[in-house]
Amino acid sequence: MDGVPFDALARLRRDHPVAWVPEIPVLGWPQGPGFWLVLRHGDVESVLTRPELFSSALGATQIRDPATPEALGYVRRMMLNMDPPGRSRLRRLLSRSFTPRAVSPLEDKIRGHARAICDAAQRPAWRLRRAARSPAGRGRIARGPVPDAGRDG
């Protein structure tokens, strides 16, 4: 399959807006436990605002669940894996950095990085994976609106 499967997603959204997805072995990772795919905006909002029923922090959102409690603790500190109110607090803090006024001066730089990502995606996959393993490589692939002085690598 090439590109985003818009037709398949539209069909799922219409016919099965909440679907169980088995996790097949992929890229050397073993089979995973599976996950629920939630496709309608209202359903997604409901999931995101009810962490007592739906939690990203329970197993995290990586390609496979972390193997150890220590690894799970580490990935729980990532915003993507947080539940409210921790995620809400970080979103409020970060949203100021992503207003049109804040991003506008960075537009040319962002476009350049987007082009670099697209160019990298045309290279053999092993080169992209190798670059993504190090903080410096990830920085070359894409930089966000965080000043270089505030970066860890």
RANORNOR-V362191 format. One record per residue. N is the residue number from 0. SS is DSSP state (2 for helix, 1 for strand, 0 for the rest). PHI is phi in radians with two decimals (999 if undefined). PSI is psi as a letter, one per 20 degrees, with the letter a starting at -180 (* if undefined). Layout:
# RANORNOR-V362191
n = (N;N)
ss = (SS;SS)
phi = (PHI;PHI)
psi = (PSI;PSI)
This chain:
# RANORNOR-V362191
n = (0;1;2;3;4;5;6;7;8;9;10;11;12;13;14;15;16;17;18;19;20;21;22;23;24;25;26;27;28;29;30;31;32;33;34;35;36;37;38;39;40;41;42;43;44;45;46;47;48;49;50;51;52;53;54;55;56;57;58;59;60;61;62;63;64;65;66;67;68;69;70;71;72;73;74;75;76;77;78;79;80;81;82;83;84;85;86;87;88;89;90;91;92;93;94;95;96;97;98;99;100;101;102;103;104;105;106;107;108;109;110;111;112;113;114;115;116;117;118;119;120;121;122;123;124;125;126;127;128;129;130;131;132;133;134;135;136;137;138;139;140;141;142;143;144;145;146;147;148;149;150;151;152)
ss = (0;0;0;0;0;2;2;2;2;2;2;2;2;2;2;0;0;1;1;1;1;1;1;0;0;1;0;0;1;0;0;1;1;1;1;1;1;1;0;0;2;2;2;2;2;2;2;2;0;0;0;0;0;0;0;0;0;0;0;0;0;0;0;0;0;0;0;0;2;2;2;2;2;2;2;2;0;0;2;2;2;0;0;0;0;2;2;2;2;2;2;2;2;2;2;2;2;2;0;2;2;2;2;2;0;0;2;2;2;2;2;2;2;2;2;2;2;2;2;2;2;0;0;0;2;2;2;2;2;2;2;2;0;0;2;2;2;2;2;2;2;0;0;0;0;0;0;2;2;2;0;0;0)
phi = (999;-1.91;1.39;-1.39;-1.44;-1.00;-1.11;-1.14;-1.14;-1.10;-1.11;-1.07;-1.02;-1.30;-1.66;-2.51;-1.13;-2.23;-2.30;-1.41;-2.06;-1.24;-1.73;-1.39;-1.01;-2.60;0.87;1.51;-1.45;-1.28;-1.00;-1.80;-1.34;1.68;-2.74;-1.58;-1.75;-1.96;-1.94;-1.68;-0.92;-1.08;-1.18;-1.10;-1.01;-1.06;-1.09;-1.21;-1.77;-2.25;-1.13;-1.20;-1.85;-2.24;-2.16;-1.32;-1.35;-1.08;-2.23;1.38;-2.11;-1.29;-1.00;-2.43;-1.08;-1.00;-1.39;-2.28;-1.03;-1.15;-1.14;-1.10;-1.03;-1.14;-1.26;-1.15;-1.38;-1.38;-0.97;-1.04;-1.74;-1.61;-1.89;-1.05;-1.56;-1.04;-1.11;-1.07;-1.10;-1.15;-1.06;-1.07;-1.14;-1.33;-1.04;-1.12;-1.42;-2.12;-1.29;-0.96;-1.15;-1.28;-1.50;-0.88;-1.14;-1.72;-0.98;-1.09;-1.13;-1.09;-1.06;-1.09;-1.19;-1.09;-1.10;-1.09;-1.12;-1.10;-1.09;-1.11;-1.16;-1.43;-1.40;-0.97;-1.01;-1.11;-1.21;-1.16;-1.08;-1.10;-1.13;-1.35;-1.31;-1.98;-1.00;-1.15;-1.13;-1.09;-1.13;-1.24;-1.22;-2.81;-2.08;-1.63;-1.44;-1.58;-1.00;-0.96;-1.10;-1.64;-1.59;-1.53;-3.03)
psi = (p;p;a;p;m;g;g;g;g;g;g;g;h;g;h;m;i;o;q;p;o;q;o;q;p;p;k;i;q;r;p;a;i;r;r;p;o;o;i;p;g;h;g;g;g;g;g;h;j;m;i;h;h;o;p;h;i;g;i;a;j;r;h;q;q;q;h;q;h;g;h;g;h;g;h;h;i;p;h;h;j;q;r;q;i;g;g;g;g;h;g;g;g;h;h;h;i;k;q;h;h;h;h;g;i;j;g;g;g;g;g;g;h;g;g;h;g;g;g;h;h;i;r;q;h;h;g;g;g;g;h;i;h;q;h;g;g;h;h;h;g;p;p;a;k;p;q;h;h;j;q;i;*)
